[in-house]
Amino acid sequence: MAVENPMTLNVKWEEPRVIGECAGCLSDIVEGEGYIEFPDGLLVHYDRSCAMTFCLEYGELKHYDL
Ligand SMILES: [Zn+2]
């Protein structure tokens, strides 16, 4: 006979620790997720779409016209 202990269940559902905000998708980066940390402190998920969004958002579009 298994009796569930509500205290134990609460511990299991504890929220993961938030490390910071992704500069790409602007959602939280939580413990256990891969992320890239830049020298100036910016954090981006280790994810192609986040990295792409970050580049397009923070980078400046340059054209080299001949
Ligand atoms: Zn992200």
N, CA, C, O and the ligand as a Tripos MOL2 file, in Angstrom:
@<TRIPOS>MOLECULE
protein
  265   263    67     0     0
PROTEIN
NO_CHARGES

@<TRIPOS>ATOM
      1 N           0.8500   -1.2090    0.0000 N.3       1 MET1
      2 CA          0.0000    0.0000    0.0000 C.3       1 MET1
      3 C           0.8760    1.2470    0.0000 C.2       1 MET1
      4 O           1.6360    1.4780    0.9410 O.2       1 MET1
      5 N           0.7700    2.0380   -1.0420 N.am      2 ALA2
      6 CA          1.5990    3.2430   -1.1420 C.3       2 ALA2
      7 C           0.8150    4.4760   -0.7050 C.2       2 ALA2
      8 O          -0.2630    4.7600   -1.2270 O.2       2 ALA2
      9 N           1.3580    5.1800    0.2330 N.am      3 VAL3
     10 CA          0.7370    6.4270    0.6890 C.3       3 VAL3
     11 C           1.5970    7.5990    0.2310 C.2       3 VAL3
     12 O           2.7480    7.7320    0.6490 O.2       3 VAL3
     13 N           1.0380    8.4480   -0.6260 N.am      4 GLU4
     14 CA          1.7990    9.5980   -1.1250 C.3       4 GLU4
     15 C           1.9870   10.6310   -0.0170 C.2       4 GLU4
     16 O           1.0460   10.9690    0.7010 O.2       4 GLU4
     17 N           3.1730   11.1070    0.1040 N.am      5 ASN5
     18 CA          3.4690   12.1490    1.0920 C.3       5 ASN5
     19 C           3.4770   13.4940    0.3820 C.2       5 ASN5
     20 O           4.3400   13.7460   -0.4590 O.2       5 ASN5
     21 N           2.5200   14.3650    0.7130 N.am      6 PRO6
     22 CA          2.4390   15.6640    0.0080 C.3       6 PRO6
     23 C           3.6980   16.5080    0.1580 C.2       6 PRO6
     24 O           4.0210   17.2900   -0.7370 O.2       6 PRO6
     25 N           4.4060   16.3690    1.2550 N.am      7 MET7
     26 CA          5.6390   17.1390    1.4480 C.3       7 MET7
     27 C           6.6900   16.7300    0.4180 C.2       7 MET7
     28 O           7.3900   17.5710   -0.1450 O.2       7 MET7
     29 N           6.7870   15.4150    0.1840 N.am      8 THR8
     30 CA          7.7590   14.8940   -0.7710 C.3       8 THR8
     31 C           7.4090   15.3550   -2.1870 C.2       8 THR8
     32 O           8.2960   15.7060   -2.9660 O.2       8 THR8
     33 N           6.1170   15.3540   -2.5180 N.am      9 LEU9
     34 CA          5.6840   15.7900   -3.8400 C.3       9 LEU9
     35 C           6.0280   17.2550   -4.0720 C.2       9 LEU9
     36 O           6.4400   17.6340   -5.1690 O.2       9 LEU9
     37 N           5.8580   18.0740   -3.0420 N.am     10 ASN10
     38 CA          6.1750   19.4950   -3.1660 C.3      10 ASN10
     39 C           7.6480   19.7050   -3.5010 C.2      10 ASN10
     40 O           7.9890   20.5690   -4.3090 O.2      10 ASN10
     41 N           8.5140   18.9170   -2.8830 N.am     11 VAL11
     42 CA          9.9500   19.0530   -3.1350 C.3      11 VAL11
     43 C          10.2600   18.7060   -4.5880 C.2      11 VAL11
     44 O          11.0670   19.3710   -5.2370 O.2      11 VAL11
     45 N           9.5990   17.6430   -5.0970 N.am     12 LYS12
     46 CA          9.8400   17.2230   -6.4780 C.3      12 LYS12
     47 C           9.4270   18.2960   -7.4910 C.2      12 LYS12
     48 O          10.0380   18.4270   -8.5520 O.2      12 LYS12
     49 N           8.3830   19.0600   -7.1530 N.am     13 TRP13
     50 CA          7.8750   20.0620   -8.0970 C.3      13 TRP13
     51 C           8.4960   21.4410   -7.9120 C.2      13 TRP13
     52 O           7.9980   22.4340   -8.4430 O.2      13 TRP13
     53 N           9.5680   21.4930   -7.1690 N.am     14 GLU14
     54 CA         10.2340   22.7760   -6.9370 C.3      14 GLU14
     55 C          10.6780   23.3840   -8.2750 C.2      14 GLU14
     56 O          11.1940   22.6780   -9.1420 O.2      14 GLU14
     57 N          10.4750   24.6830   -8.4310 N.am     15 GLU15
     58 CA         10.8380   25.3660   -9.6780 C.3      15 GLU15
     59 C          12.3560   25.3520   -9.8650 C.2      15 GLU15
     60 O          13.0980   25.5320   -8.9000 O.2      15 GLU15
     61 N          12.8230   25.1380  -11.1030 N.am     16 PRO16
     62 CA         14.2620   25.1980  -11.3390 C.3      16 PRO16
     63 C          14.7870   26.6230  -11.1610 C.2      16 PRO16
     64 O          14.0660   27.5960  -11.3830 O.2      16 PRO16
     65 N          16.0300   26.7250  -10.7640 N.am     17 ARG17
     66 CA         16.6240   28.0300  -10.4960 C.3      17 ARG17
     67 C          16.8120   28.8100  -11.8030 C.2      17 ARG17
     68 O          17.3430   28.2810  -12.7800 O.2      17 ARG17
     69 N          16.3750   30.0610  -11.8080 N.am     18 VAL18
     70 CA         16.5230   30.9120  -12.9870 C.3      18 VAL18
     71 C          17.9110   31.5550  -12.9610 C.2      18 VAL18
     72 O          18.2990   32.1960  -11.9840 O.2      18 VAL18
     73 N          18.6420   31.3690  -14.0540 N.am     19 ILE19
     74 CA         20.0020   31.8960  -14.1440 C.3      19 ILE19
     75 C          19.9900   33.3100  -14.7050 C.2      19 ILE19
     76 O          20.7750   34.1550  -14.2760 O.2      19 ILE19
     77 N          19.1110   33.5700  -15.6540 N.am     20 GLY20
     78 CA         19.0510   34.9040  -16.2510 C.3      20 GLY20
     79 C          18.0590   34.9230  -17.3930 C.2      20 GLY20
     80 O          17.3100   33.9690  -17.6020 O.2      20 GLY20
     81 N          18.0640   36.0270  -18.1320 N.am     21 GLU21
     82 CA         17.1470   36.1600  -19.2490 C.3      21 GLU21
     83 C          17.9010   36.0210  -20.5580 C.2      21 GLU21
     84 O          18.9770   36.5940  -20.7310 O.2      21 GLU21
     85 N          17.3290   35.2520  -21.4790 N.am     22 CYS22
     86 CA         17.9340   35.0600  -22.7950 C.3      22 CYS22
     87 C          17.7510   36.3310  -23.6220 C.2      22 CYS22
     88 O          16.6360   36.8370  -23.7480 O.2      22 CYS22
     89 N          18.8500   36.8470  -24.1860 N.am     23 ALA23
     90 CA         18.7770   38.0540  -25.0120 C.3      23 ALA23
     91 C          18.1950   37.7550  -26.3860 C.2      23 ALA23
     92 O          17.9750   38.6740  -27.1750 O.2      23 ALA23
     93 N          17.9430   36.4880  -26.6820 N.am     24 GLY24
     94 CA         17.3390   36.1130  -27.9590 C.3      24 GLY24
     95 C          15.8250   36.0250  -27.8430 C.2      24 GLY24
     96 O          15.1080   36.8660  -28.3840 O.2      24 GLY24
     97 N          15.3340   34.9960  -27.1310 N.am     25 CYS25
     98 CA         13.8910   34.7840  -27.0350 C.3      25 CYS25
     99 C          13.2750   35.5300  -25.8530 C.2      25 CYS25
    100 O          12.0550   35.5170  -25.6860 O.2      25 CYS25
    101 N          14.0930   36.1730  -25.0390 N.am     26 LEU26
    102 CA         13.6570   36.9910  -23.9030 C.3      26 LEU26
    103 C          12.9260   36.2000  -22.8230 C.2      26 LEU26
    104 O          12.2300   36.7850  -21.9930 O.2      26 LEU26
    105 N          13.0760   34.8850  -22.8260 N.am     27 SER27
    106 CA         12.5020   34.1030  -21.7290 C.3      27 SER27
    107 C          13.6180   33.6880  -20.7700 C.2      27 SER27
    108 O          14.8030   33.8600  -21.0560 O.2      27 SER27
    109 N          13.2100   33.1400  -19.6330 N.am     28 ASP28
    110 CA         14.1840   32.7990  -18.6070 C.3      28 ASP28
    111 C          15.0880   31.6480  -19.0350 C.2      28 ASP28
    112 O          14.6490   30.6970  -19.6820 O.2      28 ASP28
    113 N          16.3400   31.7530  -18.6650 N.am     29 ILE29
    114 CA         17.2590   30.6270  -18.7880 C.3      29 ILE29
    115 C          17.3070   29.9840  -17.4150 C.2      29 ILE29
    116 O          17.6910   30.6240  -16.4360 O.2      29 ILE29
    117 N          16.9170   28.7120  -17.3400 N.am     30 VAL30
    118 CA         16.8670   28.0340  -16.0490 C.3      30 VAL30
    119 C          17.9800   27.0090  -15.9440 C.2      30 VAL30
    120 O          18.5720   26.5910  -16.9390 O.2      30 VAL30
    121 N          18.2440   26.6190  -14.7090 N.am     31 GLU31
    122 CA         19.2650   25.6350  -14.3990 C.3      31 GLU31
    123 C          19.0610   24.3850  -15.2390 C.2      31 GLU31
    124 O          17.9430   23.8790  -15.3300 O.2      31 GLU31
    125 N          20.1160   23.8830  -15.8500 N.am     32 GLY32
    126 CA         20.0160   22.6680  -16.6560 C.3      32 GLY32
    127 C          19.9350   22.9500  -18.1390 C.2      32 GLY32
    128 O          20.1690   22.0500  -18.9460 O.2      32 GLY32
    129 N          19.6060   24.1930  -18.5280 N.am     33 GLU33
    130 CA         19.5640   24.5490  -19.9380 C.3      33 GLU33
    131 C          20.9550   25.0150  -20.3770 C.2      33 GLU33
    132 O          21.7000   25.5950  -19.5870 O.2      33 GLU33
    133 N          21.2910   24.7610  -21.6210 N.am     34 GLY34
    134 CA         22.5490   25.2410  -22.1490 C.3      34 GLY34
    135 C          22.4260   26.7060  -22.5320 C.2      34 GLY34
    136 O          21.4090   27.1300  -23.0810 O.2      34 GLY34
    137 N          23.4600   27.4730  -22.2430 N.am     35 TYR35
    138 CA         23.4240   28.8850  -22.6160 C.3      35 TYR35
    139 C          24.8300   29.3870  -22.8740 C.2      35 TYR35
    140 O          25.8160   28.7720  -22.4690 O.2      35 TYR35
    141 N          24.8990   30.5280  -23.5640 N.am     36 ILE36
    142 CA         26.1710   31.1630  -23.8770 C.3      36 ILE36
    143 C          26.2490   32.4360  -23.0660 C.2      36 ILE36
    144 O          25.2910   33.2080  -23.0320 O.2      36 ILE36
    145 N          27.3780   32.6690  -22.4110 N.am     37 GLU37
    146 CA         27.5660   33.9030  -21.6570 C.3      37 GLU37
    147 C          28.6130   34.7600  -22.3650 C.2      37 GLU37
    148 O          29.7310   34.3150  -22.6220 O.2      37 GLU37
    149 N          28.2300   35.9900  -22.6730 N.am     38 PHE38
    150 CA         29.1360   36.9060  -23.3520 C.3      38 PHE38
    151 C          29.9320   37.7000  -22.3230 C.2      38 PHE38
    152 O          29.5040   37.8370  -21.1770 O.2      38 PHE38
    153 N          31.1030   38.2310  -22.7310 N.am     39 PRO39
    154 CA         31.9570   38.9620  -21.7860 C.3      39 PRO39
    155 C          31.2350   40.1270  -21.0970 C.2      39 PRO39
    156 O          31.5550   40.4480  -19.9520 O.2      39 PRO39
    157 N          30.2850   40.7560  -21.7590 N.am     40 ASP40
    158 CA         29.5850   41.8850  -21.1390 C.3      40 ASP40
    159 C          28.3930   41.4340  -20.2920 C.2      40 ASP40
    160 O          27.6110   42.2690  -19.8370 O.2      40 ASP40
    161 N          28.2470   40.1400  -20.0760 N.am     41 GLY41
    162 CA         27.2220   39.6530  -19.1590 C.3      41 GLY41
    163 C          25.9270   39.2030  -19.8180 C.2      41 GLY41
    164 O          25.0460   38.6670  -19.1460 O.2      41 GLY41
    165 N          25.8010   39.4140  -21.1240 N.am     42 LEU42
    166 CA         24.5980   38.9670  -21.8250 C.3      42 LEU42
    167 C          24.5370   37.4450  -21.8780 C.2      42 LEU42
    168 O          25.5530   36.7710  -22.0480 O.2      42 LEU42
    169 N          23.3250   36.9200  -21.7290 N.am     43 LEU43
    170 CA         23.1200   35.4760  -21.7790 C.3      43 LEU43
    171 C          22.1900   35.1320  -22.9330 C.2      43 LEU43
    172 O          21.2010   35.8250  -23.1750 O.2      43 LEU43
    173 N          22.5140   34.0620  -23.6390 N.am     44 VAL44
    174 CA         21.6760   33.5810  -24.7370 C.3      44 VAL44
    175 C          21.6090   32.0640  -24.6320 C.2      44 VAL44
    176 O          22.6210   31.4100  -24.3820 O.2      44 VAL44
    177 N          20.4150   31.5040  -24.8240 N.am     45 HIS45
    178 CA         20.3000   30.0460  -24.8620 C.3      45 HIS45
    179 C          21.2700   29.4680  -25.8870 C.2      45 HIS45
    180 O          21.5410   30.0870  -26.9160 O.2      45 HIS45
    181 N          21.7860   28.2890  -25.6000 N.am     46 TYR46
    182 CA         22.6010   27.5960  -26.5950 C.3      46 TYR46
    183 C          21.6380   26.9530  -27.5840 C.2      46 TYR46
    184 O          21.3790   25.7500  -27.5380 O.2      46 TYR46
    185 N          21.1250   27.7750  -28.4670 N.am     47 ASP47
    186 CA         20.0590   27.3740  -29.3840 C.3      47 ASP47
    187 C          20.1780   28.2250  -30.6350 C.2      47 ASP47
    188 O          20.3970   29.4340  -30.5510 O.2      47 ASP47
    189 N          20.0360   27.6020  -31.7860 N.am     48 ARG48
    190 CA         20.2240   28.3290  -33.0470 C.3      48 ARG48
    191 C          19.2720   29.5020  -33.1970 C.2      48 ARG48
    192 O          19.6840   30.5890  -33.6010 O.2      48 ARG48
    193 N          17.9940   29.2900  -32.8730 N.am     49 SER49
    194 CA         17.0210   30.3620  -33.0930 C.3      49 SER49
    195 C          17.2680   31.5200  -32.1270 C.2      49 SER49
    196 O          17.0930   32.6810  -32.4990 O.2      49 SER49
    197 N          17.6730   31.2160  -30.8850 N.am     50 CYS50
    198 CA         17.9790   32.2770  -29.9190 C.3      50 CYS50
    199 C          19.2190   33.0530  -30.3670 C.2      50 CYS50
    200 O          19.2470   34.2830  -30.3120 O.2      50 CYS50
    201 N          20.2330   32.3250  -30.8050 N.am     51 ALA51
    202 CA         21.4720   32.9720  -31.2380 C.3      51 ALA51
    203 C          21.2280   33.8430  -32.4700 C.2      51 ALA51
    204 O          21.7670   34.9440  -32.5770 O.2      51 ALA51
    205 N          20.4180   33.3460  -33.3890 N.am     52 MET52
    206 CA         20.0790   34.0950  -34.6000 C.3      52 MET52
    207 C          19.3030   35.3630  -34.2570 C.2      52 MET52
    208 O          19.6000   36.4440  -34.7660 O.2      52 MET52
    209 N          18.3140   35.2160  -33.3950 N.am     53 THR53
    210 CA         17.5170   36.3690  -32.9810 C.3      53 THR53
    211 C          18.4070   37.4040  -32.3070 C.2      53 THR53
    212 O          18.2860   38.6040  -32.5540 O.2      53 THR53
    213 N          19.3050   36.9190  -31.4510 N.am     54 PHE54
    214 CA         20.2130   37.8180  -30.7390 C.3      54 PHE54
    215 C          21.0890   38.5920  -31.7300 C.2      54 PHE54
    216 O          21.2590   39.8040  -31.5960 O.2      54 PHE54
    217 N          21.6360   37.9030  -32.7090 N.am     55 CYS55
    218 CA         22.5090   38.5490  -33.6950 C.3      55 CYS55
    219 C          21.7540   39.6120  -34.4790 C.2      55 CYS55
    220 O          22.2590   40.7160  -34.6840 O.2      55 CYS55
    221 N          20.5430   39.2810  -34.9170 N.am     56 LEU56
    222 CA         19.7760   40.2180  -35.7310 C.3      56 LEU56
    223 C          19.2820   41.4050  -34.8940 C.2      56 LEU56
    224 O          19.1400   42.5170  -35.4020 O.2      56 LEU56
    225 N          19.0250   41.1560  -33.6200 N.am     57 GLU57
    226 CA         18.4970   42.1900  -32.7420 C.3      57 GLU57
    227 C          19.5940   43.1730  -32.3090 C.2      57 GLU57
    228 O          19.3770   44.3840  -32.2960 O.2      57 GLU57
    229 N          20.7640   42.6470  -31.9600 N.am     58 TYR58
    230 CA         21.8180   43.4720  -31.3830 C.3      58 TYR58
    231 C          22.8770   43.8750  -32.4040 C.2      58 TYR58
    232 O          23.5850   44.8640  -32.2160 O.2      58 TYR58
    233 N          22.9810   43.1020  -33.4880 N.am     59 GLY59
    234 CA         23.9610   43.4350  -34.4990 C.3      59 GLY59
    235 C          23.4540   44.5290  -35.4080 C.2      59 GLY59
    236 O          22.2660   44.8500  -35.4160 O.2      59 GLY59
    237 N          24.3560   45.0920  -36.1660 N.am     60 GLU60
    238 CA         23.9620   46.1430  -37.0930 C.3      60 GLU60
    239 C          24.1340   45.6330  -38.5190 C.2      60 GLU60
    240 O          25.1790   45.0770  -38.8590 O.2      60 GLU60
    241 N          23.1270   45.8170  -39.3410 N.am     61 LEU61
    242 CA         23.1940   45.3450  -40.7180 C.3      61 LEU61
    243 C          24.1540   46.2160  -41.5170 C.2      61 LEU61
    244 O          24.0160   47.4390  -41.5670 O.2      61 LEU61
    245 N          25.1160   45.5700  -42.1330 N.am     62 LYS62
    246 CA         26.0990   46.2940  -42.9300 C.3      62 LYS62
    247 C          26.0960   45.7650  -44.3620 C.2      62 LYS62
    248 O          25.9980   44.5590  -44.5900 O.2      62 LYS62
    249 N          26.2010   46.6490  -45.2860 N.am     63 HIS63
    250 CA         26.3600   46.2280  -46.6760 C.3      63 HIS63
    251 C          27.7080   46.7340  -47.1600 C.2      63 HIS63
    252 O          28.0960   47.8700  -46.8870 O.2      63 HIS63
    253 N          28.4010   45.8930  -47.8680 N.am     64 TYR64
    254 CA         29.6310   46.3540  -48.5010 C.3      64 TYR64
    255 C          29.3500   46.4620  -49.9950 C.2      64 TYR64
    256 O          29.3130   45.4590  -50.7080 O.2      64 TYR64
    257 N          29.1590   47.6690  -50.4470 N.am     65 ASP65
    258 CA         28.8090   47.8770  -51.8450 C.3      65 ASP65
    259 C          30.0510   48.2480  -52.6440 C.2      65 ASP65
    260 O          30.8140   49.1370  -52.2660 O.2      65 ASP65
    261 N          30.2330   47.5480  -53.7510 N.am     66 LEU66
    262 CA         31.3680   47.8590  -54.6160 C.3      66 LEU66
    263 C          31.0930   49.1030  -55.4460 C.2      66 LEU66
    264 O          31.9410   49.5180  -56.2360 O.2      66 LEU66
    265 ZN         16.4180   31.8240  -25.7340 Zn       67 ZN67
@<TRIPOS>BOND
     1     1     2 1
     2     2     3 1
     3     3     4 2
     4     3     5 am
     5     5     6 1
     6     6     7 1
     7     7     8 2
     8     7     9 am
     9     9    10 1
    10    10    11 1
    11    11    12 2
    12    11    13 am
    13    13    14 1
    14    14    15 1
    15    15    16 2
    16    15    17 am
    17    17    18 1
    18    18    19 1
    19    19    20 2
    20    19    21 am
    21    21    22 1
    22    22    23 1
    23    23    24 2
    24    23    25 am
    25    25    26 1
    26    26    27 1
    27    27    28 2
    28    27    29 am
    29    29    30 1
    30    30    31 1
    31    31    32 2
    32    31    33 am
    33    33    34 1
    34    34    35 1
    35    35    36 2
    36    35    37 am
    37    37    38 1
    38    38    39 1
    39    39    40 2
    40    39    41 am
    41    41    42 1
    42    42    43 1
    43    43    44 2
    44    43    45 am
    45    45    46 1
    46    46    47 1
    47    47    48 2
    48    47    49 am
    49    49    50 1
    50    50    51 1
    51    51    52 2
    52    51    53 am
    53    53    54 1
    54    54    55 1
    55    55    56 2
    56    55    57 am
    57    57    58 1
    58    58    59 1
    59    59    60 2
    60    59    61 am
    61    61    62 1
    62    62    63 1
    63    63    64 2
    64    63    65 am
    65    65    66 1
    66    66    67 1
    67    67    68 2
    68    67    69 am
    69    69    70 1
    70    70    71 1
    71    71    72 2
    72    71    73 am
    73    73    74 1
    74    74    75 1
    75    75    76 2
    76    75    77 am
    77    77    78 1
    78    78    79 1
    79    79    80 2
    80    79    81 am
    81    81    82 1
    82    82    83 1
    83    83    84 2
    84    83    85 am
    85    85    86 1
    86    86    87 1
    87    87    88 2
    88    87    89 am
    89    89    90 1
    90    90    91 1
    91    91    92 2
    92    91    93 am
    93    93    94 1
    94    94    95 1
    95    95    96 2
    96    95    97 am
    97    97    98 1
    98    98    99 1
    99    99   100 2
   100    99   101 am
   101   101   102 1
   102   102   103 1
   103   103   104 2
   104   103   105 am
   105   105   106 1
   106   106   107 1
   107   107   108 2
   108   107   109 am
   109   109   110 1
   110   110   111 1
   111   111   112 2
   112   111   113 am
   113   113   114 1
   114   114   115 1
   115   115   116 2
   116   115   117 am
   117   117   118 1
   118   118   119 1
   119   119   120 2
   120   119   121 am
   121   121   122 1
   122   122   123 1
   123   123   124 2
   124   123   125 am
   125   125   126 1
   126   126   127 1
   127   127   128 2
   128   127   129 am
   129   129   130 1
   130   130   131 1
   131   131   132 2
   132   131   133 am
   133   133   134 1
   134   134   135 1
   135   135   136 2
   136   135   137 am
   137   137   138 1
   138   138   139 1
   139   139   140 2
   140   139   141 am
   141   141   142 1
   142   142   143 1
   143   143   144 2
   144   143   145 am
   145   145   146 1
   146   146   147 1
   147   147   148 2
   148   147   149 am
   149   149   150 1
   150   150   151 1
   151   151   152 2
   152   151   153 am
   153   153   154 1
   154   154   155 1
   155   155   156 2
   156   155   157 am
   157   157   158 1
   158   158   159 1
   159   159   160 2
   160   159   161 am
   161   161   162 1
   162   162   163 1
   163   163   164 2
   164   163   165 am
   165   165   166 1
   166   166   167 1
   167   167   168 2
   168   167   169 am
   169   169   170 1
   170   170   171 1
   171   171   172 2
   172   171   173 am
   173   173   174 1
   174   174   175 1
   175   175   176 2
   176   175   177 am
   177   177   178 1
   178   178   179 1
   179   179   180 2
   180   179   181 am
   181   181   182 1
   182   182   183 1
   183   183   184 2
   184   183   185 am
   185   185   186 1
   186   186   187 1
   187   187   188 2
   188   187   189 am
   189   189   190 1
   190   190   191 1
   191   191   192 2
   192   191   193 am
   193   193   194 1
   194   194   195 1
   195   195   196 2
   196   195   197 am
   197   197   198 1
   198   198   199 1
   199   199   200 2
   200   199   201 am
   201   201   202 1
   202   202   203 1
   203   203   204 2
   204   203   205 am
   205   205   206 1
   206   206   207 1
   207   207   208 2
   208   207   209 am
   209   209   210 1
   210   210   211 1
   211   211   212 2
   212   211   213 am
   213   213   214 1
   214   214   215 1
   215   215   216 2
   216   215   217 am
   217   217   218 1
   218   218   219 1
   219   219   220 2
   220   219   221 am
   221   221   222 1
   222   222   223 1
   223   223   224 2
   224   223   225 am
   225   225   226 1
   226   226   227 1
   227   227   228 2
   228   227   229 am
   229   229   230 1
   230   230   231 1
   231   231   232 2
   232   231   233 am
   233   233   234 1
   234   234   235 1
   235   235   236 2
   236   235   237 am
   237   237   238 1
   238   238   239 1
   239   239   240 2
   240   239   241 am
   241   241   242 1
   242   242   243 1
   243   243   244 2
   244   243   245 am
   245   245   246 1
   246   246   247 1
   247   247   248 2
   248   247   249 am
   249   249   250 1
   250   250   251 1
   251   251   252 2
   252   251   253 am
   253   253   254 1
   254   254   255 1
   255   255   256 2
   256   255   257 am
   257   257   258 1
   258   258   259 1
   259   259   260 2
   260   259   261 am
   261   261   262 1
   262   262   263 1
   263   263   264 2
@<TRIPOS>SUBSTRUCTURE
     1 MET1         2 RESIDUE 1 A MET
     2 ALA2         6 RESIDUE 1 A ALA
     3 VAL3        10 RESIDUE 1 A VAL
     4 GLU4        14 RESIDUE 1 A GLU
     5 ASN5        18 RESIDUE 1 A ASN
     6 PRO6        22 RESIDUE 1 A PRO
     7 MET7        26 RESIDUE 1 A MET
     8 THR8        30 RESIDUE 1 A THR
     9 LEU9        34 RESIDUE 1 A LEU
    10 ASN10       38 RESIDUE 1 A ASN
    11 VAL11       42 RESIDUE 1 A VAL
    12 LYS12       46 RESIDUE 1 A LYS
    13 TRP13       50 RESIDUE 1 A TRP
    14 GLU14       54 RESIDUE 1 A GLU
    15 GLU15       58 RESIDUE 1 A GLU
    16 PRO16       62 RESIDUE 1 A PRO
    17 ARG17       66 RESIDUE 1 A ARG
    18 VAL18       70 RESIDUE 1 A VAL
    19 ILE19       74 RESIDUE 1 A ILE
    20 GLY20       78 RESIDUE 1 A GLY
    21 GLU21       82 RESIDUE 1 A GLU
    22 CYS22       86 RESIDUE 1 A CYS
    23 ALA23       90 RESIDUE 1 A ALA
    24 GLY24       94 RESIDUE 1 A GLY
    25 CYS25       98 RESIDUE 1 A CYS
    26 LEU26      102 RESIDUE 1 A LEU
    27 SER27      106 RESIDUE 1 A SER
    28 ASP28      110 RESIDUE 1 A ASP
    29 ILE29      114 RESIDUE 1 A ILE
    30 VAL30      118 RESIDUE 1 A VAL
    31 GLU31      122 RESIDUE 1 A GLU
    32 GLY32      126 RESIDUE 1 A GLY
    33 GLU33      130 RESIDUE 1 A GLU
    34 GLY34      134 RESIDUE 1 A GLY
    35 TYR35      138 RESIDUE 1 A TYR
    36 ILE36      142 RESIDUE 1 A ILE
    37 GLU37      146 RESIDUE 1 A GLU
    38 PHE38      150 RESIDUE 1 A PHE
    39 PRO39      154 RESIDUE 1 A PRO
    40 ASP40      158 RESIDUE 1 A ASP
    41 GLY41      162 RESIDUE 1 A GLY
    42 LEU42      166 RESIDUE 1 A LEU
    43 LEU43      170 RESIDUE 1 A LEU
    44 VAL44      174 RESIDUE 1 A VAL
    45 HIS45      178 RESIDUE 1 A HIS
    46 TYR46      182 RESIDUE 1 A TYR
    47 ASP47      186 RESIDUE 1 A ASP
    48 ARG48      190 RESIDUE 1 A ARG
    49 SER49      194 RESIDUE 1 A SER
    50 CYS50      198 RESIDUE 1 A CYS
    51 ALA51      202 RESIDUE 1 A ALA
    52 MET52      206 RESIDUE 1 A MET
    53 THR53      210 RESIDUE 1 A THR
    54 PHE54      214 RESIDUE 1 A PHE
    55 CYS55      218 RESIDUE 1 A CYS
    56 LEU56      222 RESIDUE 1 A LEU
    57 GLU57      226 RESIDUE 1 A GLU
    58 TYR58      230 RESIDUE 1 A TYR
    59 GLY59      234 RESIDUE 1 A GLY
    60 GLU60      238 RESIDUE 1 A GLU
    61 LEU61      242 RESIDUE 1 A LEU
    62 LYS62      246 RESIDUE 1 A LYS
    63 HIS63      250 RESIDUE 1 A HIS
    64 TYR64      254 RESIDUE 1 A TYR
    65 ASP65      258 RESIDUE 1 A ASP
    66 LEU66      262 RESIDUE 1 A LEU
    67 ZN67       265 GROUP 0 **** ****
